[in-house]
């Protein structure tokens, strides 16, 4: 069928048409060719209209080839499961489909450009009027309540009033953002993993804001779902030997009150517990202001209002940093003030670590008390981790600001005392004596490194390491005819005249 193979060339006319409709509606019973019916060997006729209201999401299209021509529908997750929707009254195949909610499905007749309306619930078709050569794909915009056309293979508005279009340049299918006042095309980039032999039509599922592309012809003909951010396309399934045009997807009516949208970079908190640990860039985007934007205003934390010119950086730290914003259109209509909050904590906790010996002796080991004091002013503390020679020993959760950990360490550094003494006195706390001739030597013992890791609620971390080394009870050296007082935690022999002990 020659006219189907050349479908792409016929649909790519140059020009822009913004179509306004006040034409009369012609009854779907007029101009019906009684000889037109859909091939039931290919498509199964369904009498129960309840099928159309299934929870499964459906797409609608026109069976342009191999015919006989008719309207059809199919599940978006299984485009090969095609069901007849209704007979056609058009004189040629339809293309450029688009949907206004789930109420009216619009499409143009090839050749004369005559506009048709179709009821997606009953598939009754009627002629609206208009016509003429040129144009391209159709797209309905809920925000302006207008039907648009542009020289694109695929044209579709999302539910935010942004129009996307597709053009083929040599063998590459490029995705564009299309503006109509004034008309401009902004290249986003080539579609990835998408190919079709002849033509295509595009439509958003406005319930989910997902872009679907229906490609015609060749082994790759079928339905794709494409991400407009990454331009990655995923092949859903083939439509078999049936070439489908006038693609449209019904959707629920939604609120089209103009509003200003705020977005952040990073798009999600890059710390823990919904906290940012970096500066945040805020972008304000007015959406759906049909009469155009006069100005957008914003302020941070109740400060002075400023005029939004470009994305701004929020660098202050704190909980629930308030951003307020609104837009005024060219008619002087002022949007209600909107607001958003962010939590930012970029600062690691300020930590102080001290330690003391609270018990023990050189034989059983020394009981050490580690005390951590933390100053955290923004997100609050989450935990403190205690390490011994780089091995995690204990994690203490809580808001602090003080955390304690006890550990028994053996073979710390000691002082070995050997020599002649006299006048020995021993109490519960100390031993004292008079050295006649005594030598004190340091035994270095084992190296014990205590690491303290602090982490706040935002995920900011810091770590401090300290070497546990006992203060020497006396300095190494010779002691002649001196009175000495040492702590009573020694091990060894301390007689009336001789001492061989570790302190």
C-alpha positions as CSV (number, residue, x, y, z in Angstrom):
1,X,0.0,0.0,0.0
2,X,2.1,2.9,-1.3
3,X,0.4,5.7,0.5
4,X,1.2,4.1,3.9
5,X,4.9,3.7,3.1
6,X,5.2,7.4,2.3
7,X,3.4,8.4,5.5
8,X,6.4,10.1,7.0
9,X,7.0,12.4,4.1
10,X,3.4,13.4,3.9
11,X,3.2,14.3,7.6
12,X,6.3,16.5,7.7
13,X,5.0,19.7,6.2
14,X,6.6,23.0,7.1
15,X,4.4,25.5,9.0
16,X,2.8,26.2,12.3
17,X,-0.9,26.0,12.9
18,X,-2.6,27.0,16.1
19,X,-6.0,25.7,15.6
20,X,-9.0,27.4,17.2
21,X,-12.3,25.5,17.1
22,X,-15.7,27.0,17.1
23,X,-17.0,24.9,14.2
24,X,-20.2,23.0,14.3
25,X,-20.3,19.3,15.2
26,X,-21.6,17.0,12.6
27,X,-23.5,13.9,13.7
28,X,-21.5,10.7,13.6
29,X,-24.3,9.2,11.5
30,X,-23.5,11.6,8.6
31,X,-21.3,10.6,5.6
32,X,-20.8,7.0,6.8
33,X,-19.6,4.6,4.1
34,X,-21.7,1.5,4.8
35,X,-19.0,-0.6,3.1
36,X,-16.3,0.3,5.7
37,X,-15.8,-2.2,8.4
38,X,-12.8,-3.5,10.3
39,X,-11.3,-6.9,9.5
40,X,-12.5,-9.1,12.3
41,X,-9.8,-11.7,11.5
42,X,-7.2,-9.1,12.7
43,X,-9.2,-7.2,15.3
44,X,-11.9,-8.5,17.6
45,X,-15.0,-6.4,18.0
46,X,-16.0,-5.9,21.7
47,X,-19.6,-5.0,22.5
48,X,-19.3,-4.4,26.2
49,X,-18.3,-0.7,26.8
50,X,-17.1,-1.7,30.3
51,X,-14.0,-3.0,28.7
52,X,-12.9,0.6,28.0
53,X,-13.1,1.4,31.7
54,X,-10.7,-1.4,32.9
55,X,-8.0,-0.4,35.4
56,X,-5.5,-1.2,32.6
57,X,-4.3,2.0,30.9
58,X,-5.1,2.1,27.1
59,X,-3.9,3.9,24.1
60,X,-6.0,4.7,21.1
61,X,-5.0,4.8,17.5
62,X,-6.2,4.5,13.9
63,X,-5.7,1.3,11.9
64,X,-4.1,2.9,8.8
65,X,-2.7,-0.3,7.3
66,X,-3.4,-3.0,6.2
67,X,-7.1,-2.0,6.8
68,X,-9.9,-2.0,6.3
69,X,-9.5,1.2,8.3
70,X,-11.0,1.8,11.8
71,X,-10.2,3.1,15.2
72,X,-8.7,0.8,17.8
73,X,-7.4,0.6,21.3
74,X,-4.7,-1.4,23.1
75,X,-3.1,-1.8,26.5
76,X,-0.1,0.5,26.9
77,X,1.8,-2.5,28.4
78,X,0.9,-4.8,25.5
79,X,0.5,-2.9,22.2
80,X,0.1,-6.1,20.3
81,X,-3.3,-6.8,21.9
82,X,-5.3,-4.6,19.5
83,X,-9.1,-4.3,19.7
84,X,-11.5,-2.7,17.4
85,X,-12.9,0.5,18.8
86,X,-15.2,1.8,16.0
87,X,-15.8,2.2,12.3
88,X,-14.4,5.2,10.5
89,X,-16.3,7.9,8.6
90,X,-13.2,9.6,7.2
91,X,-12.4,9.5,3.5
92,X,-8.7,8.6,4.2
93,X,-6.7,7.6,7.2
94,X,-6.3,9.8,10.2
95,X,-3.1,11.1,11.8
96,X,-1.9,13.6,14.4
97,X,-4.0,12.2,17.3
98,X,-4.3,13.9,20.6
99,X,-6.7,13.7,23.6
100,X,-8.5,16.3,25.6
101,X,-8.9,14.5,29.0
102,X,-10.9,11.3,28.3
103,X,-13.6,13.3,26.5
104,X,-12.5,14.1,23.0
105,X,-9.9,12.4,20.8
106,X,-8.8,14.7,17.9
107,X,-7.2,13.6,14.6
108,X,-6.7,15.0,11.1
109,X,-7.6,13.3,7.8
110,X,-4.6,12.8,5.5
111,X,-4.7,14.8,2.3
112,X,-7.3,17.5,3.1
113,X,-6.5,18.2,6.8
114,X,-10.1,17.8,7.9
115,X,-10.4,17.7,11.7
116,X,-12.3,14.9,13.3
117,X,-13.5,14.3,16.9
118,X,-13.9,10.9,18.4
119,X,-15.5,9.9,21.6
120,X,-13.0,7.5,23.3
121,X,-15.9,5.9,25.4
122,X,-18.1,5.0,22.4
123,X,-15.7,5.5,19.5
124,X,-18.4,7.5,17.7
125,X,-16.7,9.8,15.2
126,X,-17.8,13.2,13.8
127,X,-16.4,15.8,11.5
128,X,-15.4,19.1,13.1
129,X,-14.3,21.0,10.0
130,X,-11.3,23.0,9.0
131,X,-8.9,21.4,6.6
132,X,-6.2,22.3,4.2
133,X,-2.7,21.0,3.4
134,X,0.3,21.4,5.6
135,X,0.7,21.1,9.3
136,X,2.0,18.2,11.3
137,X,1.2,16.4,14.5
138,X,-1.5,17.7,16.8
139,X,-1.2,18.4,20.5
140,X,-3.8,19.5,23.0
141,X,-2.7,21.9,25.8
142,X,-4.8,21.8,29.0
143,X,-3.3,25.1,30.2
144,X,-4.3,27.2,27.3
145,X,-7.3,25.1,26.3
146,X,-6.1,25.1,22.7
147,X,-5.1,22.6,20.0
148,X,-1.7,23.2,18.4
149,X,0.1,21.9,15.4
150,X,3.7,22.2,14.3
151,X,6.0,20.7,11.6
152,X,7.0,17.7,13.8
153,X,6.7,14.0,13.4
154,X,5.6,13.8,17.0
155,X,4.2,16.6,19.1
156,X,2.8,16.3,22.7
157,X,2.2,18.5,25.8
158,X,2.9,17.1,29.3
159,X,0.7,17.9,32.2
160,X,2.8,21.0,33.1
161,X,2.1,22.7,29.7
162,X,5.5,21.9,28.2
163,X,5.4,20.8,24.6
164,X,7.9,18.3,23.2
165,X,8.4,17.5,19.5
166,X,10.4,15.0,17.5
167,X,12.1,15.5,14.1
168,X,14.2,13.1,12.1
169,X,17.5,14.5,10.8
170,X,19.0,11.9,8.4
171,X,18.8,8.7,10.5
172,X,18.6,10.4,13.9
173,X,15.4,11.2,15.8
174,X,15.9,14.4,17.8
175,X,13.8,15.5,20.7
176,X,12.9,19.2,21.1
177,X,11.1,21.5,23.4
178,X,8.6,23.6,21.4
179,X,7.4,27.1,22.3
180,X,4.5,28.7,20.4
181,X,4.6,32.3,21.6
182,X,6.7,33.2,19.7
183,X,7.4,29.9,17.9
184,X,10.8,28.3,18.7
185,X,12.4,24.8,18.8
186,X,15.0,24.0,21.4
187,X,17.0,20.9,20.7
188,X,17.4,18.5,23.7
189,X,19.2,15.8,21.9
190,X,18.8,12.5,20.0
191,X,16.5,9.8,21.3
192,X,18.4,6.7,22.4
193,X,17.4,3.2,21.5
194,X,14.6,4.4,19.3
195,X,14.2,3.6,15.6
196,X,11.4,3.2,13.1
197,X,11.3,2.8,9.4
198,X,8.6,5.2,8.3
199,X,6.9,7.6,10.8
200,X,6.0,8.1,14.4
201,X,3.5,9.8,16.7
202,X,4.1,10.9,20.3
203,X,1.7,11.4,23.2
204,X,2.1,11.9,27.0
205,X,0.2,9.9,29.5
206,X,-0.6,13.0,31.5
207,X,-1.6,10.9,34.5
208,X,2.0,9.8,34.9
209,X,3.8,12.4,32.7
210,X,5.5,9.6,30.7
211,X,6.2,10.1,27.0
212,X,5.1,7.3,24.7
213,X,6.1,7.1,21.1
214,X,4.4,4.9,18.5
215,X,6.7,4.0,15.6
216,X,5.4,2.7,12.3
217,X,6.9,0.2,10.0
218,X,9.8,-2.3,9.9
219,X,10.8,-4.8,12.5
220,X,11.2,-2.1,15.1
221,X,7.7,-0.7,14.7
222,X,5.8,-0.6,17.9
223,X,5.4,1.3,21.2
224,X,8.2,2.9,23.1
225,X,8.3,4.7,26.5
226,X,11.0,7.5,26.6
227,X,12.5,9.5,29.4
228,X,12.6,13.2,28.3
229,X,15.5,13.8,30.8
230,X,17.9,11.1,29.7
231,X,16.2,10.5,26.2
232,X,16.5,6.8,26.9
233,X,13.7,4.9,25.1
234,X,12.4,1.4,26.2
235,X,10.7,-0.8,23.7
236,X,7.4,-2.0,25.1
237,X,6.1,-4.2,22.3
238,X,5.3,-4.5,18.6
239,X,2.0,-3.8,16.9
240,X,2.7,-6.6,14.5
241,X,1.8,-6.0,10.8
242,X,-0.7,-3.3,11.7
243,X,0.4,0.3,11.1
244,X,-1.2,2.6,13.7
245,X,-1.6,6.4,13.5
246,X,-3.5,9.2,15.3
247,X,-2.1,7.9,18.6
248,X,-3.7,9.3,21.8
249,X,-3.9,8.4,25.5
250,X,-6.9,9.4,27.7
251,X,-6.2,10.8,31.2
252,X,-8.0,12.3,34.2
253,X,-8.7,16.0,34.4
254,X,-6.3,17.8,36.7
255,X,-5.8,21.3,38.2
256,X,-4.5,23.8,35.6
257,X,-4.3,26.7,38.0
258,X,-1.0,28.5,37.2
259,X,1.7,28.0,39.8
260,X,5.4,28.4,40.4
261,X,7.4,25.3,40.8
262,X,10.5,25.1,42.9
263,X,13.2,22.5,42.3
264,X,16.5,21.9,44.1
265,X,20.0,20.8,43.1
266,X,20.9,18.3,44.5
267,X,17.3,17.2,43.7
268,X,17.2,15.2,46.9
269,X,19.1,15.7,50.2
270,X,22.6,14.4,49.9
271,X,23.0,13.7,53.6
272,X,21.2,11.5,56.0
273,X,17.7,11.9,57.5
274,X,16.6,14.4,54.8
275,X,19.4,16.8,55.5
276,X,21.6,18.5,52.9
277,X,25.3,18.6,53.6
278,X,26.1,21.0,50.8
279,X,24.9,24.3,49.4
280,X,21.5,24.0,47.7
281,X,20.7,25.7,44.4
282,X,17.0,26.6,44.0
283,X,15.3,27.1,40.6
284,X,11.8,28.7,40.3
285,X,9.7,27.8,37.2
286,X,6.4,29.5,36.5
287,X,4.0,27.0,35.0
288,X,0.7,27.6,33.1
289,X,0.7,31.4,33.1
290,X,-1.2,31.9,29.9
291,X,-0.8,35.6,29.8
292,X,2.9,35.5,30.3
293,X,5.1,36.2,33.4
294,X,5.8,39.7,34.5
295,X,8.1,38.8,37.4
296,X,8.8,36.1,40.0
297,X,9.8,37.0,43.6
298,X,11.4,35.1,46.4
299,X,12.9,35.5,49.8
300,X,14.8,33.3,52.3
301,X,14.2,33.0,56.0
302,X,11.8,36.0,56.1
303,X,14.4,38.4,54.6
304,X,13.8,41.0,51.9
305,X,11.9,40.0,48.8
306,X,14.0,39.8,45.7
307,X,13.2,39.5,42.0
308,X,14.1,36.1,40.6
309,X,16.5,36.3,37.7
310,X,18.3,32.9,37.8
311,X,18.8,30.0,40.1
312,X,20.0,31.1,43.5
313,X,22.2,29.4,46.1
314,X,21.1,28.7,49.7
315,X,24.3,28.5,51.8
316,X,23.1,29.2,55.3
317,X,22.8,26.3,57.7
318,X,19.8,25.4,59.8
319,X,16.6,23.4,60.3
320,X,13.6,24.3,58.1
321,X,15.2,27.1,56.2
322,X,12.1,28.8,54.6
323,X,12.0,29.8,51.0
324,X,8.9,31.8,49.9
325,X,8.1,32.7,46.3
326,X,5.3,33.8,44.0
327,X,4.7,35.0,40.4
328,X,2.8,38.0,38.9
329,X,1.5,37.6,35.4
330,X,1.2,40.3,32.7
331,X,-2.4,41.0,33.7
332,X,-1.3,41.9,37.2
333,X,-2.7,38.7,38.7
334,X,-0.6,37.8,41.8
335,X,-0.1,34.1,42.7
336,X,-0.7,33.1,46.3
337,X,2.7,32.9,48.1
338,X,4.1,29.4,48.0
339,X,6.8,28.1,50.3
340,X,9.3,25.2,50.8
341,X,11.8,24.3,53.4
342,X,15.2,22.7,53.4
343,X,17.5,21.5,56.1
344,X,21.2,22.2,55.7
345,X,24.0,21.1,57.9
346,X,27.5,21.3,56.3
347,X,29.5,21.4,59.5
348,X,31.0,18.3,61.2
349,X,30.5,18.2,65.0
350,X,33.0,20.0,67.1
351,X,34.5,17.3,69.4
352,X,36.8,17.2,72.5
353,X,38.2,13.9,73.8
354,X,39.7,13.4,77.2
355,X,40.8,10.2,79.1
356,X,41.8,9.1,82.6
357,X,42.8,6.0,84.4
358,X,40.1,5.1,86.9
359,X,41.5,1.7,88.1
360,X,43.7,-1.3,87.6
361,X,47.3,-2.1,87.9
362,X,50.2,-3.3,85.7
363,X,49.1,-7.0,86.1
364,X,45.4,-7.0,85.4
365,X,45.5,-4.0,83.1
366,X,44.4,-0.4,83.4
367,X,40.7,0.7,83.3
368,X,40.5,3.7,81.1
369,X,37.5,6.1,80.9
370,X,37.2,7.9,77.6
371,X,35.0,11.1,77.7
372,X,33.7,12.7,74.5
373,X,32.1,16.2,74.6
374,X,30.4,17.3,71.3
375,X,29.1,20.7,70.2
376,X,26.5,20.2,67.4
377,X,24.2,23.1,66.6
378,X,22.2,22.1,63.5
379,X,21.0,18.6,62.8
380,X,21.9,17.2,66.2
381,X,24.1,14.3,67.1
382,X,23.4,10.7,66.1
383,X,26.2,8.6,67.4
384,X,29.7,8.2,68.6
385,X,31.9,5.3,67.5
386,X,34.8,4.1,69.6
387,X,37.7,2.3,67.9
388,X,40.8,0.6,69.4
389,X,43.7,0.3,67.0
390,X,41.3,0.9,64.1
391,X,38.9,-1.8,65.1
392,X,35.3,-0.7,66.0
393,X,34.6,-1.6,69.7
394,X,31.4,0.2,70.5
395,X,28.8,2.6,69.1
396,X,26.9,4.9,71.5
397,X,23.7,6.5,70.1
398,X,22.1,9.5,71.5
399,X,22.0,13.3,71.4
400,X,24.9,13.9,73.7
401,X,26.6,16.2,74.3
402,X,28.6,13.9,76.5
403,X,29.5,10.3,75.7
404,X,31.6,7.9,77.9
405,X,33.4,4.6,77.2
406,X,35.3,2.3,79.5
407,X,38.0,0.0,78.3
408,X,40.6,-2.3,80.0
409,X,44.0,-2.0,78.5
410,X,46.9,-4.3,79.4
411,X,50.7,-3.7,79.0
412,X,50.6,0.1,79.2
413,X,53.9,1.9,79.7
414,X,55.3,1.4,83.3
415,X,58.2,2.6,85.4
416,X,60.5,-0.2,86.8
417,X,62.1,0.8,90.1
418,X,65.1,-1.1,91.6
419,X,67.3,-0.1,94.5
420,X,68.1,0.4,98.2
421,X,65.5,2.3,100.3
422,X,64.5,3.0,103.9
423,X,61.7,4.6,105.9
424,X,59.0,2.8,103.9
425,X,55.4,3.9,104.6
426,X,52.4,2.3,102.8
427,X,48.9,3.7,102.8
428,X,45.8,2.7,100.7
429,X,46.6,5.4,98.2
430,X,50.4,5.9,98.2
431,X,53.7,4.4,99.1
432,X,56.6,6.6,100.3
433,X,60.2,5.8,101.1
434,X,63.7,7.4,101.2
435,X,65.9,6.3,98.3
436,X,69.4,5.5,99.2
437,X,70.4,4.3,95.8
438,X,67.6,3.7,93.3
439,X,67.2,3.5,89.5
440,X,64.0,4.2,87.6
441,X,63.6,2.8,84.0
442,X,60.7,3.2,81.6
443,X,59.1,0.1,80.0
444,X,57.2,1.4,76.9
445,X,54.5,-1.4,76.8
446,X,52.0,-1.8,73.9
447,X,50.8,1.1,71.7
448,X,47.0,1.6,72.2
449,X,45.4,4.1,69.9
450,X,41.8,5.0,70.6
451,X,39.8,6.4,67.7
452,X,36.6,8.5,68.3
453,X,34.3,8.9,65.3
454,X,31.4,11.4,65.7
455,X,28.4,11.5,63.3
456,X,25.5,13.9,63.3
457,X,22.0,13.4,62.0
458,X,22.9,14.8,58.6
459,X,25.8,12.3,58.2
460,X,28.7,14.7,58.8
461,X,31.5,12.8,60.4
462,X,34.8,13.5,62.1
463,X,37.3,11.3,63.7
464,X,40.0,11.9,66.3
465,X,42.8,9.5,67.4
466,X,44.6,9.6,70.7
467,X,47.6,7.5,71.9
468,X,46.9,6.1,75.4
469,X,50.2,6.6,77.3
470,X,50.3,6.8,81.1
471,X,52.0,9.7,82.6
472,X,55.2,8.5,84.3
473,X,55.0,8.5,88.1
474,X,58.6,9.6,88.2
475,X,61.0,10.4,85.5
476,X,63.6,7.7,84.5
477,X,67.0,8.2,86.1
478,X,69.1,7.7,89.3
479,X,67.6,8.7,92.7
480,X,70.1,9.2,95.5
481,X,69.1,10.2,99.0
482,X,65.7,11.5,98.0
483,X,62.2,11.1,99.6
484,X,59.7,9.7,97.0
485,X,55.9,9.2,97.0
486,X,54.4,6.9,94.4
487,X,50.8,5.6,93.9
488,X,49.9,2.3,95.6
489,X,49.2,0.4,92.4
490,X,52.6,-1.3,92.0
491,X,53.4,-4.9,91.2
492,X,56.5,-6.6,92.6
493,X,58.5,-6.3,95.9
494,X,58.6,-3.3,98.1
495,X,60.5,-4.2,101.3
496,X,61.9,-2.2,104.2
497,X,65.3,-1.9,102.5
498,X,64.9,-3.2,98.9
499,X,62.5,-2.4,96.0
500,X,62.0,-4.3,92.8
501,X,58.6,-3.1,91.5
502,X,56.7,-1.8,88.5
503,X,54.6,1.4,88.9
